[in-house]
Amino acid sequence: MSHCGQSGMYEAIATGTPVVTVPLFADQPANAAALQHLGVGVNLQLETVTKETVLAALNTIINDTRYAALKSVPRVYFKLILNKFFVAIIEDRKNYLVYSRTDL
């Protein structure tokens, strides 16, 4: 589980480690939306988190084959995704933020 700060987000993408995110403020909601969009995370909202939603998210990451398959993907692929992610932010930060906010 992660609050989805910038370093944690990059680490999850680079290592293909699925995470349950609970963003709190600043860039964290956009980071969590990006992880969910990339298929590396399950995003929970702080305002609605319960024991049941946390357990459901953890069960999804543990039992859903899409997340289990992340570990078998070569690290080069995740580095490519991370590079594209950086480029997308740098090239069009405004549209990225608009997109990620609508994805929350």
C-alpha positions in Angstrom: 0.0 0.0 0.0 1.2 3.5 -0.8 0.1 7.1 -0.4 1.5 7.3 -4.0 4.2 9.9 -3.7 6.4 10.5 -6.7 9.2 8.2 -5.7 6.9 5.3 -4.8 5.0 5.7 -8.0 8.2 5.5 -10.1 9.4 2.5 -8.1 6.1 0.7 -8.7 6.3 1.3 -12.4 10.0 0.5 -12.7 9.7 -2.8 -10.8 6.3 -3.9 -12.0 5.1 -4.1 -8.4 1.3 -3.7 -8.0 0.2 -1.4 -5.3 -3.0 -0.3 -3.5 -2.9 3.4 -3.5 -4.5 5.8 -1.0 -3.5 9.3 -2.2 -3.7 12.1 0.3 -2.8 15.5 -1.4 -0.6 17.4 -3.8 0.5 15.2 -6.8 -0.6 11.9 -5.1 -4.1 11.7 -6.7 -2.7 12.2 -10.2 0.1 9.7 -9.5 -2.5 7.1 -8.2 -4.6 7.7 -11.3 -1.6 7.1 -13.5 -0.7 3.8 -11.8 -4.3 2.6 -12.2 -4.3 3.7 -15.8 -1.1 1.8 -16.4 -2.5 -1.3 -14.7 0.0 -1.2 -11.9 -2.3 -0.1 -9.1 -5.7 -0.1 -7.5 -6.8 3.3 -6.4 -8.8 3.9 -3.2 -10.1 7.2 -2.0 -9.2 8.3 1.5 -12.8 9.6 2.1 -14.3 6.2 1.4 -11.7 3.7 2.6 -13.0 0.9 4.8 -11.7 -2.4 6.0 -13.7 -4.0 3.3 -12.4 -1.8 0.4 -8.8 -2.4 1.5 -9.3 -6.1 1.7 -11.1 -6.1 -1.7 -8.2 -4.1 -3.3 -5.6 -6.4 -1.8 -7.5 -9.4 -3.0 -7.6 -8.0 -6.5 -3.8 -7.4 -6.5 -3.1 -10.8 -5.1 -5.6 -12.9 -7.1 -6.1 -11.1 -10.4 -3.8 -12.7 -13.0 -3.2 -9.3 -14.6 -1.3 -8.2 -11.5 0.5 -11.5 -11.1 1.7 -11.3 -14.7 3.5 -8.0 -14.0 6.3 -9.9 -12.3 7.0 -11.9 -15.4 7.3 -8.8 -17.7 10.9 -7.8 -18.5 12.1 -4.8 -16.5 13.0 -3.1 -19.8 9.3 -2.9 -20.6 8.5 -1.0 -17.4 11.5 1.3 -18.0 10.0 2.1 -21.4 6.6 2.8 -19.8 8.3 5.0 -17.2 10.2 6.9 -19.9 6.9 7.4 -21.9 5.2 8.5 -18.7 7.9 11.2 -18.1 7.7 12.4 -21.7 3.9 12.6 -21.5 4.1 14.8 -18.3 6.8 17.0 -19.8 5.2 17.4 -23.2 1.7 18.1 -22.0 1.5 18.6 -18.2 -1.8 20.5 -18.4 -3.7 17.8 -20.3 -2.2 15.1 -18.2 -3.4 16.7 -15.0 -6.9 17.3 -16.5 -7.0 13.6 -17.6 -5.8 12.2 -14.3 -8.3 14.2 -12.3 -11.2 12.9 -14.4 -9.8 9.4 -13.8 -10.1 9.6 -10.0 
